[in-house]
Amino acid sequence: MRIKLILVCCILLFLSGCQQPNDDDSLKVGVLLPLTGPEAYYGQDMLNGYQLAAQEINAAGGISGRELVLIAEDDASDPAQAVTAASRLVSFGVEAVIGGYSSGTTISAMRQFADSGLLFLVTAANSTVITELGMEQTFMLNAPVVYEAEMLWELAQELDTMSVAVLHQGDGYSQNLAEHLQEQAEAAGGKVATVEVVEKNSADVSPVVTAVLAENVDMVFWCGYHADGANVLKQLRRSGYQGPMACGDGAAAQDLILGAGSAATDLYVIAPPSPKDFPGGAEFLSGYEQSFSLEPRVYAPLAYDTVYLMAAAIEKAGGCEVSALVRGIAEIEFQGLTGELSFNDRRELNKCNLIIMKADLTQNIFVPWEEGE
Amino acid sequence: MGGVELFLQQLLNGLISGAFYALVALGYSLVYGVLKLMNFAHGEIYMAGAFLCLIFYQFTGSLFISICLAMILTAILGWLVYRLAYHPLLNSSPSSLLITAIGASLVLSNGAMFLTNGAYYFFPEQAFSMTGKDSLPVLQITLLVVAVAVMLALQWIVGHSRWGRAMRAVALDRETCFLMGINVNLVVGMTFAAGSALAALAGGLACLYYGGLHYSMGYMMGIKAFAAAVIGGVGSLPGAMLGGLLLGVLEALGTQWLGSAWKDVFAFLLMVLILIFYPRGLLGQQEGGRM
């Protein structure tokens, strides 16, 4: 019995040793992303973006001579698990945190990082709640949802829309976008005929589709993610809806077009431009494809920029002391792959990085949309 | 759309999603009938069936053949789950079986995540023309007819065939059956296989009708079908069918008149109400011998 106990203790000691690299000189940075669960596909893509940048930085001598080590924890797109993941990152002694795919998990994790005095650069999540909570070491690198709502409403007016349906998925990001859209519509005197909720991964959306069609809307806003978006669009078209559908950046993925197939006509998204439209994007694309043998998705470029922005801030501040970092980032005018990243006093981007894109069914990709098309 | 037309449309929507719930709920009830075990891995079996159906469709290009092959392979998978996860623990406490069921469910869904990289897959559109408005009623009626026919066939098999008699006997008293020379293991294994084949049928048809496949798709379906089985009376086959259809219709009508945010609430609220007022479910019978 006692021998067993000693053995177990030894194993536990060994395991706990495994998780903490002993190399004291390395700079440990926590990564909080969904690596399992419904959004794992996109979490993995962002992690690839981080790793690509980290590889390049380390090959060039690290950050102020220290090797950059990324420690990834899985939030599984679950706000409850995100809290556990955040505690683990803090317990590993990370010196800054990057990540954040969905807003719900980001919001539930960010307080721990704030309490531990860690810089948190949020790459993709963009609910306005993140910055409204007012934690001064949290910066949002993606345009906040309110910009998206403005752009979506502009698009609706451009397309001479009379009445719209707003569909969302009830999570942090999509609910926030739906609320801002309704505010925009109200302010502009537009009519939101109905607001419906489509639960994540619900195969059957026919009751919602029927309810939307009964309102005779001439535009549908999809505030949610791509997989359910494709499903909704397909079932809308199948039931005879012919108007446009416009989506926020959560659904901005090629899989939205591939999933909806021939139903993807008149489909608009608000999205960051694709890497090949950036100066220096070709290099990024080939680097990504070489390292991971697949194509980058929507947020890999911004993830890549996140690491470089963090590295620049740490070098400028001469360490990871949080108030120096925050001051540094607030002043920084960082020229990244995706364009200029600089922040206003709400710690949101000064300039909206998103554009309106339209599905091109001949190539099955989204292409930038021009007004009056 | 007028009020009556809207009502009929939502009724049809509900009947179709209810038919899928019912097919999956039958698997819960079959297994519960013979083993008094809630097979919580059943939702994942549904997911596996859907993926197998898609894989076979890519190879054969025929919907009918791919659904049949998927049903056979999924039946084998169901049998394997029984042999590996439940059989070694049949004589232990119910809570161990429950934990095993949850474990089996996690293994299956995470295994599928590993194999599919967590990506979403879609049935090719040519599998059944999705966009043509005219083809929709044909597809819907086919789905309903297939689902109801399979349910009635199952009901007949359990009620009138030798296999069915053996299953009912095992449900009544496993140990006596064993003494009477019935191959209990085989009967229980076949029950798992039959339930799994039905789940595969539901998975294949649902993905054909609704579109997307994802490794976590079994979770919600499993829970909803479980609710359907409880509503109808666990262990009762007509109950599972009634529960499934009722759940689907109530969800659709509730979405129309109370709002889609409440959709999932109906399933569970109905389950709770049934448990309070009809603890055995709508068509549940006295303890022992129900099936």
Interface residues (C-beta under 8 A of the other chain):
Chain A: T36 G37 P38 A40 Y41 Q44 G170 E196 V197 V198 E199 N201 S202 A203 D204 V205 S206 P207 V208 T210 A211 L213 A214 H226 A227 D228 A230 N231 K234 Q235 R237 R238 S239 G240 D255 L258 G259 G261 S262 A263
Chain B: M1 L6 Q9 Q10 N13 G14 I16 S17 F20 N110 M113 N117 G118 A119 Y120 F122 E125 M130 T131 K133 L136 A206 C207 Y210 G211 G212 H214 S216 M217 Y219 M220 M221 E251 A252 L253 T255 Q256 G259 S260 A261 K263 D264
